[in-house]
């Protein structure tokens, strides 16, 4: 039955249990052509890029006391490289630049393409 801890079907008939035979596979990467074909499907997917200028930690009290004109000190020295994140994973460092009226980032170091794919 159901509550006796035994293995049986709902009606109480015995159930035949057999091991499942899974096909064997090795831990090798798929052939390069197959990997590239799958990657091609993803190349047009849009990612959110974020540049992090720095971080700071404040108490709830300090956050509640912030007003217009408040200054928060960040954990980076002026001129130090900033971090570039793709979907929340750091992939590069760079320097902040100005492009016409917008900020930009000149990349000074970046992880390998393989590491970037892993990060996504």
N, CA, C and O atoms as a DFTB+ gen file, in Angstrom:
480 C
 N C O
     1  1       0.822      -1.199       0.000
     2  2       0.000       0.000       0.000
     3  2       0.849       1.240       0.000
     4  3       2.071       1.174      -0.139
     5  1       0.189       2.390       0.159
     6  2       0.870       3.674       0.067
     7  2       1.673       4.006       1.321
     8  3       2.798       4.497       1.227
     9  1       1.098       3.738       2.498
    10  2       1.747       4.200       3.702
    11  2       2.623       3.170       4.377
    12  3       3.140       3.451       5.458
    13  1       2.822       2.001       3.812
    14  2       3.574       0.954       4.498
    15  2       5.070       0.995       4.205
    16  3       5.818       0.155       4.704
    17  1       5.514       1.961       3.403
    18  2       6.932       2.086       3.106
    19  2       7.418       1.131       2.052
    20  3       8.579       1.223       1.652
    21  1       6.591       0.210       1.575
    22  2       7.010      -0.732       0.550
    23  2       6.859      -0.135      -0.829
    24  3       6.147       0.853      -1.011
    25  1       7.525      -0.728      -1.798
    26  2       7.416      -0.257      -3.177
    27  2       6.303      -1.022      -3.852
    28  3       6.401      -2.235      -4.036
    29  1       5.266      -0.337      -4.216
    30  2       4.158      -0.997      -4.888
    31  2       3.367       0.003      -5.686
    32  3       3.464       1.206      -5.443
    33  1       2.591      -0.465      -6.627
    34  2       1.746       0.426      -7.407
    35  2       0.566       0.841      -6.551
    36  3       0.359       0.285      -5.473
    37  1      -0.198       1.796      -7.007
    38  2      -1.333       2.324      -6.251
    39  2      -2.289       1.206      -5.864
    40  3      -2.814       1.210      -4.751
    41  1      -2.525       0.267      -6.739
    42  2      -3.459      -0.821      -6.455
    43  2      -2.873      -1.908      -5.584
    44  3      -3.584      -2.852      -5.238
    45  1      -1.611      -1.819      -5.215
    46  2      -0.998      -2.816      -4.378
    47  2      -0.276      -3.897      -5.154
    48  3       0.362      -4.755      -4.544
    49  1      -0.351      -3.889      -6.485
    50  2       0.346      -4.892      -7.284
    51  2       1.847      -4.632      -7.216
    52  3       2.266      -3.481      -7.104
    53  1       2.658      -5.680      -7.282
    54  2       4.114      -5.488      -7.255
    55  2       4.585      -4.704      -8.483
    56  3       4.012      -4.809      -9.567
    57  1       5.629      -3.927      -8.281
    58  2       6.198      -3.110      -9.353
    59  2       7.554      -3.684      -9.717
    60  3       8.356      -3.999      -8.839
    61  1       7.810      -3.822     -11.005
    62  2       9.109      -4.288     -11.468
    63  2      10.015      -3.078     -11.659
    64  3       9.679      -2.149     -12.395
    65  1      11.154      -3.096     -10.995
    66  2      12.103      -1.985     -11.089
    67  2      13.329      -2.485     -11.820
    68  3      13.910      -3.508     -11.458
    69  1      13.722      -1.750     -12.860
    70  2      14.912      -2.115     -13.624
    71  2      15.840      -0.912     -13.694
    72  3      15.378       0.227     -13.753
    73  1      17.148      -1.158     -13.687
    74  2      18.076      -0.033     -13.822
    75  2      17.958       0.594     -15.210
    76  3      17.668      -0.085     -16.195
    77  1      18.186       1.883     -15.259
    78  2      18.141       2.601     -16.537
    79  2      19.516       2.516     -17.172
    80  3      20.527       2.714     -16.499
    81  1      19.561       2.225     -18.454
    82  2      20.831       2.171     -19.179
    83  2      21.016       3.488     -19.923
    84  3      20.327       3.761     -20.905
    85  1      21.962       4.307     -19.440
    86  2      22.265       5.573     -20.114
    87  2      23.405       5.349     -21.088
    88  3      24.317       4.573     -20.803
    89  1      23.370       6.013     -22.230
    90  2      24.504       5.901     -23.147
    91  2      25.743       6.509     -22.497
    92  3      25.658       7.525     -21.807
    93  1      26.882       5.883     -22.722
    94  2      28.108       6.420     -22.134
    95  2      28.563       7.634     -22.939
    96  3      28.337       7.727     -24.145
    97  1      29.204       8.550     -22.240
    98  2      29.785       9.706     -22.921
    99  2      31.056      10.064     -22.185
   100  3      31.235       9.724     -21.016
   101  1      31.946      10.764     -22.897
   102  2      33.177      11.169     -22.233
   103  2      33.078      12.648     -21.883
   104  3      32.134      13.336     -22.272
   105  1      34.061      13.115     -21.149
   106  2      34.039      14.497     -20.666
   107  2      34.719      15.463     -21.630
   108  3      35.132      16.552     -21.230
   109  1      34.836      15.074     -22.887
   110  2      35.478      15.950     -23.863
   111  2      34.483      16.986     -24.359
   112  3      33.271      16.773     -24.333
   113  1      35.021      18.106     -24.810
   114  2      34.167      19.134     -25.409
   115  2      33.646      18.628     -26.740
   116  3      34.288      17.789     -27.372
   117  1      32.498      19.117     -27.177
   118  2      32.010      18.726     -28.501
   119  2      32.985      19.184     -29.582
   120  3      33.831      20.047     -29.350
   121  1      32.854      18.606     -30.735
   122  2      33.729      18.985     -31.846
   123  2      33.648      20.490     -32.057
   124  3      32.591      21.091     -31.867
   125  1      34.756      21.096     -32.448
   126  2      34.817      22.553     -32.601
   127  2      33.721      23.071     -33.522
   128  3      33.131      24.116     -33.249
   129  1      33.445      22.370     -34.588
   130  2      32.408      22.813     -35.517
   131  2      31.042      22.852     -34.864
   132  3      30.261      23.775     -35.095
   133  1      30.755      21.848     -34.047
   134  2      29.467      21.809     -33.364
   135  2      29.368      22.945     -32.350
   136  3      28.330      23.598     -32.238
   137  1      30.463      23.180     -31.606
   138  2      30.483      24.250     -30.619
   139  2      30.289      25.596     -31.304
   140  3      29.502      26.423     -30.845
   141  1      31.003      25.813     -32.399
   142  2      30.877      27.084     -33.112
   143  2      29.475      27.259     -33.671
   144  3      28.946      28.371     -33.661
   145  1      28.865      26.196     -34.155
   146  2      27.508      26.286     -34.676
   147  2      26.532      26.707     -33.597
   148  3      25.661      27.544     -33.832
   149  1      26.676      26.122     -32.403
   150  2      25.807      26.500     -31.289
   151  2      26.077      27.928     -30.847
   152  3      25.148      28.659     -30.505
   153  1      27.338      28.330     -30.852
   154  2      27.700      29.680     -30.444
   155  2      27.137      30.701     -31.426
   156  3      26.712      31.784     -31.023
   157  1      27.134      30.361     -32.713
   158  2      26.599      31.284     -33.720
   159  2      25.154      31.655     -33.418
   160  3      24.727      32.770     -33.714
   161  1      24.399      30.730     -32.832
   162  2      23.007      31.010     -32.497
   163  2      22.893      32.081     -31.418
   164  3      21.868      32.757     -31.323
   165  1      23.928      32.240     -30.612
   166  2      23.877      33.154     -29.473
   167  2      24.532      34.505     -29.724
   168  3      24.381      35.420     -28.915
   169  1      25.253      34.647     -30.827
   170  2      26.065      35.843     -31.021
   171  2      25.263      37.134     -31.094
   172  3      25.815      38.198     -30.816
   173  1      23.995      37.088     -31.454
   174  2      23.184      38.299     -31.543
   175  2      22.394      38.589     -30.268
   176  3      21.640      39.560     -30.220
   177  1      22.557      37.762     -29.238
   178  2      21.852      38.000     -27.974
   179  2      22.454      39.243     -27.310
   180  3      23.673      39.366     -27.190
   181  1      21.588      40.154     -26.884
   182  2      22.033      41.387     -26.241
   183  2      22.406      41.122     -24.782
   184  3      21.703      40.395     -24.080
   185  1      23.511      41.711     -24.331
   186  2      23.957      41.605     -22.947
   187  2      23.920      42.980     -22.305
   188  3      24.129      43.988     -22.979
   189  1      23.658      43.026     -21.013
   190  2      23.737      44.277     -20.271
   191  2      25.174      44.481     -19.820
   192  3      25.733      43.640     -19.116
   193  1      25.776      45.602     -20.225
   194  2      27.122      45.947     -19.785
   195  2      27.014      47.010     -18.705
   196  3      26.222      47.946     -18.814
   197  1      27.817      46.857     -17.665
   198  2      27.843      47.806     -16.560
   199  2      29.293      48.145     -16.266
   200  3      30.143      47.257     -16.193
   201  1      29.575      49.429     -16.097
   202  2      30.897      49.867     -15.668
   203  2      30.767      50.300     -14.215
   204  3      29.943      51.150     -13.880
   205  1      31.585      49.709     -13.362
   206  2      31.530      50.032     -11.936
   207  2      32.681      50.947     -11.574
   208  3      33.850      50.568     -11.644
   209  1      32.323      52.159     -11.186
   210  2      33.304      53.164     -10.805
   211  2      33.904      52.860      -9.438
   212  3      35.080      53.139      -9.203
   213  1      33.123      52.299      -8.550
   214  2      33.597      51.970      -7.211
   215  2      32.442      51.568      -6.331
   216  3      31.285      51.571      -6.754
   217  1      32.769      51.219      -5.094
   218  2      31.750      50.796      -4.130
   219  2      31.992      51.496      -2.803
   220  3      33.084      51.986      -2.515
   221  1      30.941      51.523      -2.017
   222  2      31.027      52.062      -0.669
   223  2      30.003      51.338       0.185
   224  3      29.024      50.800      -0.332
   225  1      30.225      51.323       1.484
   226  2      29.285      50.708       2.411
   227  2      28.815      51.773       3.379
   228  3      29.623      52.471       3.991
   229  1      27.500      51.895       3.514
   230  2      26.916      52.855       4.446
   231  2      25.887      52.144       5.308
   232  3      25.280      51.159       4.888
   233  1      25.699      52.655       6.516
   234  2      24.638      52.123       7.373
   235  2      23.294      52.621       6.847
   236  3      23.236      53.585       6.085
   237  1      22.236      51.967       7.253
   238  2      20.899      52.410       6.859
   239  2      20.692      53.850       7.310
   240  3      20.122      54.658       6.577
   241  1      21.152      54.171       8.513
   242  2      21.027      55.537       9.041
   243  2      21.691      56.534       8.091
   244  3      21.104      57.563       7.756
   245  1      22.931      56.223       7.653
   246  2      23.651      57.128       6.748
   247  2      22.938      57.267       5.410
   248  3      22.891      58.360       4.846
   249  1      22.383      56.171       4.895
   250  2      21.652      56.234       3.623
   251  2      20.421      57.126       3.777
   252  3      20.112      57.919       2.888
   253  1      19.727      56.997       4.893
   254  2      18.535      57.820       5.121
   255  2      18.877      59.297       5.276
   256  3      18.032      60.157       5.030
   257  1      20.113      59.600       5.682
   258  2      20.528      60.993       5.864
   259  2      21.086      61.617       4.592
   260  3      21.406      62.806       4.591
   261  1      21.215      60.847       3.499
   262  2      21.727      61.410       2.248
   263  2      20.771      62.482       1.735
   264  3      19.551      62.326       1.785
   265  1      21.347      63.565       1.248
   266  2      20.554      64.640       0.654
   267  2      21.242      65.078      -0.625
   268  3      22.352      64.641      -0.927
   269  1      20.578      65.942      -1.370
   270  2      21.193      66.501      -2.566
   271  2      22.474      67.213      -2.142
   272  3      22.473      68.019      -1.212
   273  1      23.564      66.902      -2.838
   274  2      24.853      67.491      -2.503
   275  2      25.714      66.610      -1.613
   276  3      26.894      66.904      -1.423
   277  1      25.151      65.529      -1.057
   278  2      25.950      64.604      -0.246
   279  2      27.034      63.987      -1.121
   280  3      26.819      63.752      -2.310
   281  1      28.192      63.726      -0.534
   282  2      29.306      63.114      -1.256
   283  2      29.610      61.771      -0.603
   284  3      29.732      61.678       0.619
   285  1      29.730      60.736      -1.427
   286  2      30.046      59.390      -0.942
   287  2      31.425      59.019      -1.466
   288  3      31.668      59.051      -2.673
   289  1      32.319      58.670      -0.562
   290  2      33.659      58.255      -0.969
   291  2      33.614      56.806      -1.425
   292  3      33.050      55.948      -0.745
   293  1      34.214      56.536      -2.587
   294  2      34.245      55.183      -3.140
   295  2      35.568      54.517      -2.807
   296  3      36.500      55.169      -2.337
   297  1      35.646      53.226      -3.050
   298  2      36.823      52.431      -2.693
   299  2      37.898      52.429      -3.771
   300  3      38.782      51.573      -3.753
   301  1      37.841      53.367      -4.706
   302  2      38.848      53.422      -5.778
   303  2      39.585      54.748      -5.736
   304  3      39.023      55.792      -5.406
   305  1      40.855      54.671      -6.079
   306  2      41.672      55.872      -6.193
   307  2      41.370      56.509      -7.546
   308  3      41.178      55.802      -8.536
   309  1      41.327      57.832      -7.592
   310  2      41.092      58.527      -8.861
   311  2      42.136      58.071      -9.874
   312  3      43.326      58.022      -9.563
   313  1      41.695      57.740     -11.079
   314  2      42.598      57.287     -12.131
   315  2      42.802      55.781     -12.155
   316  3      43.367      55.253     -13.113
   317  1      42.354      55.078     -11.120
   318  2      42.471      53.618     -11.076
   319  2      41.511      53.002     -12.092
   320  3      40.445      53.556     -12.360
   321  1      41.890      51.860     -12.652
   322  2      41.038      51.174     -13.634
   323  2      39.695      50.820     -13.005
   324  3      39.620      50.469     -11.827
   325  1      38.636      50.917     -13.809
   326  2      37.292      50.545     -13.364
   327  2      36.942      49.191     -13.973
   328  3      37.602      48.740     -14.909
   329  1      35.908      48.545     -13.444
   330  2      35.535      47.198     -13.880
   331  2      34.387      47.240     -14.879
   332  3      33.445      48.018     -14.730
   333  1      34.481      46.386     -15.907
   334  2      33.408      46.207     -16.885
   335  2      32.775      44.845     -16.636
   336  3      33.462      43.824     -16.600
   337  1      31.452      44.843     -16.463
   338  2      30.698      43.617     -16.223
   339  2      29.771      43.351     -17.398
   340  3      29.169      44.279     -17.938
   341  1      29.653      42.085     -17.800
   342  2      28.664      41.648     -18.792
   343  2      27.707      40.727     -18.054
   344  3      28.105      39.670     -17.566
   345  1      26.453      41.127     -17.974
   346  2      25.436      40.363     -17.227
   347  2      25.915      40.000     -15.824
   348  3      25.695      38.882     -15.359
   349  1      26.566      40.944     -15.155
   350  2      26.965      40.750     -13.764
   351  2      28.301      40.071     -13.547
   352  3      28.733      39.939     -12.402
   353  1      28.976      39.632     -14.608
   354  2      30.276      38.963     -14.474
   355  2      31.371      39.898     -14.985
   356  3      31.274      40.429     -16.091
   357  1      32.431      40.102     -14.164
   358  2      33.500      40.995     -14.587
   359  2      34.286      40.367     -15.736
   360  3      34.755      39.233     -15.641
   361  1      34.420      41.134     -16.831
   362  2      35.154      40.612     -17.985
   363  2      36.331      41.487     -18.385
   364  3      37.183      41.049     -19.158
   365  1      36.400      42.732     -17.871
   366  2      37.481      43.615     -18.297
   367  2      37.680      44.735     -17.285
   368  3      36.852      44.966     -16.404
   369  1      38.815      45.424     -17.443
   370  2      39.113      46.650     -16.690
   371  2      39.457      47.718     -17.717
   372  3      39.916      47.413     -18.818
   373  1      39.232      48.959     -17.349
   374  2      39.544      50.020     -18.287
   375  2      39.556      51.380     -17.636
   376  3      39.375      51.520     -16.427
   377  1      39.776      52.393     -18.482
   378  2      39.797      53.764     -17.989
   379  2      38.605      54.519     -18.559
   380  3      38.220      54.333     -19.714
   381  1      38.035      55.371     -17.723
   382  2      36.882      56.163     -18.137
   383  2      37.361      57.246     -19.096
   384  3      38.354      57.924     -18.833
   385  1      36.648      57.402     -20.207
   386  2      36.946      58.440     -21.195
   387  2      35.657      59.205     -21.485
   388  3      34.568      58.763     -21.121
   389  1      35.792      60.354     -22.143
   390  2      34.628      61.123     -22.565
   391  2      34.574      61.081     -24.082
   392  3      35.556      61.395     -24.754
   393  1      33.418      60.689     -24.622
   394  2      33.191      60.621     -26.067
   395  2      32.079      61.612     -26.366
   396  3      30.913      61.359     -26.062
   397  1      32.445      62.746     -26.965
   398  2      31.516      63.860     -27.159
   399  2      30.922      64.223     -25.802
   400  3      31.654      64.704     -24.937
   401  1      29.621      64.013     -25.579
   402  2      29.015      64.368     -24.292
   403  2      28.806      63.164     -23.381
   404  3      28.261      63.311     -22.286
   405  1      29.222      61.988     -23.806
   406  2      28.972      60.763     -23.041
   407  2      30.256      60.208     -22.445
   408  3      31.354      60.441     -22.950
   409  1      30.086      59.467     -21.356
   410  2      31.206      58.711     -20.817
   411  2      31.393      57.450     -21.649
   412  3      30.446      56.941     -22.248
   413  1      32.617      56.957     -21.678
   414  2      32.926      55.705     -22.351
   415  2      33.974      54.964     -21.547
   416  3      34.378      55.415     -20.475
   417  1      34.411      53.833     -22.061
   418  2      35.423      53.026     -21.387
   419  2      36.452      52.575     -22.404
   420  3      36.108      51.971     -23.420
   421  1      37.715      52.868     -22.131
   422  2      38.814      52.331     -22.946
   423  2      39.342      51.118     -22.198
   424  3      39.865      51.240     -21.091
   425  1      39.204      49.946     -22.808
   426  2      39.596      48.694     -22.154
   427  2      41.116      48.600     -22.093
   428  3      41.807      48.774     -23.097
   429  1      41.619      48.320     -20.891
   430  2      43.060      48.178     -20.697
   431  2      43.463      46.728     -20.441
   432  3      44.610      46.354     -20.683
   433  1      42.530      45.910     -19.952
   434  2      42.785      44.469     -19.809
   435  2      41.447      43.758     -19.898
   436  3      40.422      44.267     -19.445
   437  1      41.477      42.564     -20.495
   438  2      40.232      41.824     -20.710
   439  2      40.519      40.332     -20.619
   440  3      41.600      39.879     -20.996
   441  1      39.556      39.572     -20.121
   442  2      39.733      38.122     -20.043
   443  2      39.649      37.540     -21.455
   444  3      39.148      38.189     -22.373
   445  1      40.140      36.326     -21.617
   446  2      40.153      35.679     -22.934
   447  2      38.729      35.447     -23.430
   448  3      37.800      35.400     -22.623
   449  1      38.538      35.300     -24.752
   450  2      37.196      35.000     -25.266
   451  2      36.588      33.756     -24.616
   452  3      35.386      33.729     -24.350
   453  1      37.397      32.730     -24.358
   454  2      36.871      31.515     -23.721
   455  2      36.357      31.833     -22.319
   456  3      35.300      31.344     -21.921
   457  1      37.100      32.650     -21.567
   458  2      36.665      33.032     -20.219
   459  2      35.414      33.901     -20.285
   460  3      34.542      33.798     -19.422
   461  1      35.319      34.758     -21.305
   462  2      34.121      35.595     -21.454
   463  2      32.902      34.728     -21.711
   464  3      31.833      34.988     -21.159
   465  1      33.043      33.697     -22.544
   466  2      31.913      32.808     -22.841
   467  2      31.488      32.089     -21.569
   468  3      30.294      31.958     -21.298
   469  1      32.474      31.615     -20.773
   470  2      32.155      30.931     -19.517
   471  2      31.406      31.856     -18.564
   472  3      30.501      31.424     -17.850
   473  1      31.790      33.141     -18.559
   474  2      31.180      34.109     -17.644
   475  2      29.733      34.390     -18.002
   476  3      28.960      34.819     -17.146
   477  1      29.352      34.156     -19.249
   478  2      27.996      34.462     -19.683
   479  2      27.139      33.255     -19.465
   480  3      25.944      33.284     -19.762
